Amino acid sequence: MTSRPSTARDLPGEGRDRPDDRRADGRDRRGDGRDRRGDVRERHRRAIIDAAGSLLDERGAAGFTVDELADKADVSRRTVFNHFPSVDDIVIAACSEVLGRVLGTFESLASAHDGPGRQLSLFDEVADALTSTDLVPPMAYLTRVLGGDHSEPSPRQAAMLLRVFTETSDDLTRTLLRRHPDADGLTTHLLVGALMSGLVILHERWFTITGGADDAASREVWADLLRQLVDLTRDGYGTVASTGTTPEPHSTLPRRERHG
């Protein structure tokens, strides 16, 4: 009768470090396997997101299957679903990284303002990042890959775009709270949420006027719209008149005719 191979559970001293569990530098060898698994998992996630970005460039959000994505990422279909519950979640992750350049701008600008007498208010930190970031390229990209290049996005595409903005809003809120741990969490969420929700509305207006173009005239439209958002959010809506219309942003572009 063949005996079962011995395991650590069978050996004396189970549950305690043995000499061969420790590396020369004193670190636990048993942690190496966990580290390697974490590295592999992160590499797989990165490969999936990069492959999704490549396929989005080629085909748009509705243009690839899970099998095609797995093949391009050089992972199994099961691995894809171990990381993401659906294709939409993968698309949102890839698109969120594009819009996430706001975070990079925010962190670099915020660091520049650190120091005695140089700190901005929470609102001005976020507003400064939004106005200093060239958001037209990522907005044009999102419009194109989510299916809104020459027509209104479908309900599914509109929902995905909203999720992209929501995830970016959550990331920006977490970053702001890390920088200001004493700030009120609810106030910070409301502040960031108000601005990022405004961006969703601005995107629709910007697309209506420019057709999603990535050029100087489109940037002029975006800058005017963003200025209105920042001013209204900073000053509040209590003084907004109940009659009249919001001034249209200055633009030499006819509505949608540029790309229609």
NORRA-V988635 format. One record per run of one state. SS is the DSSP state (H for helix, E for strand, C for the rest). FROM is the first residue (numbers start at 1). LEN is the number of residues. If there is no record, write none. Layout:
ss = (SS SS)
from = (FROM FROM)
len = (LEN LEN)
This chain:
ss = (C H C H E C E C H C H C H C H C H C H C H C H C H C H C)
from = (1 8 11 19 22 23 28 29 30 60 66 74 77 84 87 100 101 113 122 133 136 146 155 180 185 211 216 236)
len = (7 3 8 3 1 5 1 1 30 6 8 3 7 3 13 1 12 9 11 3 10 9 25 5 26 5 20 25)
